[in-house]
Amino acid sequence: MRYDLRIGEIAKRTGRSIHTIRWYETQGLIPGVVRDQGGRRRYSEHHVGWLDLMDRLRYTGMSIAQMREYTTLVKQGDAALKQRRALLAAHQARTRETIARWTQALALIDAKIEFYDEWVADGQRPAVEPHRRLRKAESQKAESRKAESRKANRKLGHRKAENRNSPA
């Protein structure tokens, strides 16, 4: 691996400050940093991708302690593949749960904005409150999903019948 990037170059390429990169390194979040004969840090292309991963893990709510644990597991190499995968899978599940909660919250915000838009446009308070609008929309989505599921099951049933009736 070529270590031909200096800290200023990696800072520029990743959009981080030199101070932030040094902090990540002191926190044990950047594996494999080497130093040249003058004691200056040297980085590779791998570090550019690694810092992107660290940012994405942080943006999705992973704690610094968990990021440090993941980095430690990476340093252990192939022997820790299962643990690395398990750590990321747990984080993925937490992230999906957060997205689902945010999606529900956003749906209520959307309904509230729609409520205000109608009120402003008509000059009167709308009869249907935002929470009721949301419940109605959620109910319609659930019915739509059920209908799609029934349709898919019917198609699957037809295919099974066709397969039973076809000559072998």
Backbone torsions as a table, in degrees:
resi	resn	phi	psi	omega
1	MET	NA	135.8	-179.6
2	ARG	-90.4	127.8	178.2
3	TYR	-106.0	73.9	-174.1
4	ASP	-110.6	12.7	178.3
5	LEU	-107.2	131.5	174.7
6	ARG	-89.9	167.8	-174.4
7	ILE	-60.9	-37.0	178.0
8	GLY	-65.1	-37.7	178.9
9	GLU	-68.5	-43.1	179.9
10	ILE	-69.0	-33.3	176.5
11	ALA	-62.3	-46.3	179.6
12	LYS	-63.7	-43.8	-177.6
13	ARG	-68.3	-31.3	-176.0
14	THR	-100.6	-9.5	-179.6
15	GLY	77.2	18.1	178.6
16	ARG	-108.4	159.3	176.9
17	SER	-80.9	159.3	175.9
18	ILE	-59.4	-40.8	179.3
19	HIS	-58.9	-44.1	-179.6
20	THR	-63.4	-43.1	179.6
21	ILE	-63.1	-42.7	177.6
22	ARG	-62.7	-40.3	178.9
23	TRP	-62.7	-45.9	177.0
24	TYR	-55.4	-43.7	-178.7
25	GLU	-65.7	-44.1	179.6
26	THR	-66.3	-24.9	177.1
27	GLN	-82.1	-2.8	179.6
28	GLY	78.8	27.3	-175.8
29	LEU	-102.6	1.3	178.2
30	ILE	-130.0	102.1	-180.0
31	PRO	-78.7	152.4	169.4
32	GLY	75.8	23.9	176.1
33	VAL	-79.7	130.5	178.3
34	VAL	-110.1	165.2	176.8
35	ARG	-122.4	144.9	178.5
36	ASP	-82.7	-175.3	-177.0
37	GLN	-61.5	-25.9	178.9
38	GLY	-88.5	3.4	178.4
39	GLY	84.1	7.3	180.0
40	ARG	-83.8	141.8	179.6
41	ARG	-66.7	141.6	176.5
42	ARG	-128.2	137.1	-176.0
43	TYR	-124.3	162.7	177.8
44	SER	-118.0	176.3	175.0
45	GLU	-58.7	-32.9	178.1
46	HIS	-55.7	-38.5	-178.2
47	HIS	-67.3	-30.6	176.8
48	VAL	-62.0	-49.6	177.8
49	GLY	-65.1	-37.9	-179.8
50	TRP	-62.7	-44.4	179.4
51	LEU	-64.8	-33.6	175.3
52	ASP	-63.4	-45.1	177.5
53	LEU	-60.5	-45.6	-179.4
54	MET	-59.5	-41.7	177.6
55	ASP	-61.2	-45.9	-177.3
56	ARG	-66.5	-38.4	176.2
57	LEU	-63.7	-41.7	-179.8
58	ARG	-66.6	-45.0	179.6
59	TYR	-59.3	-30.9	-178.6
60	THR	-92.8	12.9	169.6
61	GLY	95.7	7.7	178.4
62	MET	-71.9	135.7	180.0
63	SER	-73.8	160.4	176.8
64	ILE	-60.9	-39.5	179.0
65	ALA	-60.9	-42.1	178.7
66	GLN	-68.6	-38.7	177.3
67	MET	-63.3	-39.5	178.0
68	ARG	-64.5	-42.4	177.8
69	GLU	-61.1	-44.2	178.8
70	TYR	-61.2	-45.0	179.9
71	THR	-61.0	-41.2	177.6
72	THR	-61.3	-42.4	178.3
73	LEU	-64.0	-38.8	178.4
74	VAL	-62.5	-40.5	179.5
75	LYS	-63.0	-23.9	179.9
76	GLN	-77.7	-10.2	176.1
77	GLY	77.2	-153.4	-175.1
78	ASP	-60.2	-25.8	-178.9
79	ALA	-61.9	-22.0	-177.2
80	ALA	-109.8	17.4	-178.0
81	LEU	-57.1	-45.6	-178.2
82	LYS	-64.1	-39.8	178.9
83	GLN	-68.4	-38.5	177.6
84	ARG	-62.4	-46.0	-180.0
85	ARG	-62.7	-43.8	-179.5
86	ALA	-61.8	-42.6	179.2
87	LEU	-62.2	-45.9	179.9
88	LEU	-68.4	-36.3	179.0
89	ALA	-64.9	-40.1	177.2
90	ALA	-64.1	-41.5	178.5
91	HIS	-65.8	-39.8	178.2
92	GLN	-59.6	-44.4	-180.0
93	ALA	-62.9	-43.6	177.6
94	ARG	-62.5	-40.4	-179.5
95	THR	-65.1	-42.7	177.9
96	ARG	-62.4	-40.1	177.4
97	GLU	-62.5	-42.7	179.1
98	THR	-63.6	-43.5	178.5
99	ILE	-60.6	-42.2	179.4
100	ALA	-62.4	-43.9	178.1
101	ARG	-64.2	-42.2	179.2
102	TRP	-65.2	-37.3	178.6
103	THR	-63.1	-42.1	177.1
104	GLN	-64.4	-42.6	179.4
105	ALA	-64.0	-42.2	179.7
106	LEU	-64.1	-36.6	178.5
107	ALA	-61.7	-40.0	178.0
108	LEU	-68.8	-40.0	177.0
109	ILE	-61.5	-43.6	176.9
110	ASP	-58.4	-44.7	179.9
111	ALA	-64.0	-38.0	179.6
112	LYS	-66.8	-41.9	178.6
113	ILE	-64.6	-43.8	176.7
114	GLU	-58.9	-41.0	177.4
115	PHE	-59.0	-48.7	179.9
116	TYR	-66.3	-38.2	177.8
117	ASP	-59.2	-44.8	178.4
118	GLU	-64.2	-41.8	-178.3
119	TRP	-62.5	-45.5	179.7
120	VAL	-65.2	-44.7	-177.4
121	ALA	-65.7	-41.6	-175.7
122	ASP	-93.0	-16.8	-177.7
123	GLY	76.7	5.5	179.5
124	GLN	-132.2	149.4	176.1
125	ARG	-66.1	126.3	178.7
126	PRO	-63.5	149.8	-177.5
127	ALA	-72.0	-32.6	-176.5
128	VAL	-95.0	117.2	-179.2
129	GLU	-71.1	156.6	-178.3
130	PRO	-56.0	-41.5	-179.7
131	HIS	-63.6	-38.3	178.9
132	ARG	-69.5	-37.8	175.9
133	ARG	-59.2	-44.6	-178.0
134	LEU	-64.3	-46.9	178.8
135	ARG	-60.0	-40.0	179.4
136	LYS	-64.2	-45.3	179.4
137	ALA	-63.4	-42.0	178.9
138	GLU	-64.2	-39.7	178.4
139	SER	-63.4	-42.9	178.7
140	GLN	-63.7	-39.8	178.4
141	LYS	-64.5	-42.1	-180.0
142	ALA	-63.2	-42.2	178.2
143	GLU	-63.5	-39.7	179.1
144	SER	-64.0	-42.9	178.4
145	ARG	-63.5	-40.9	178.4
146	LYS	-62.8	-42.7	179.7
147	ALA	-63.4	-42.7	178.2
148	GLU	-62.9	-39.8	179.2
149	SER	-65.3	-43.5	178.1
150	ARG	-61.9	-41.7	179.8
151	LYS	-62.9	-43.8	179.3
152	ALA	-64.6	-40.4	178.9
153	ASN	-65.6	-37.7	177.3
154	ARG	-63.6	-43.6	178.4
155	LYS	-60.7	-44.0	179.5
156	LEU	-62.7	-41.1	177.9
157	GLY	-61.8	-41.6	178.1
158	HIS	-63.9	-40.7	-179.9
159	ARG	-64.6	-41.6	178.9
160	LYS	-62.6	-42.0	179.3
161	ALA	-64.3	-41.3	179.2
162	GLU	-62.5	-40.8	-179.4
163	ASN	-66.3	-36.3	178.9
164	ARG	-68.2	-33.9	-175.8
165	ASN	-87.8	-11.0	-177.4
166	SER	-81.6	145.0	179.1
167	PRO	-67.6	143.1	-177.8
168	ALA	-83.5	NA	NA
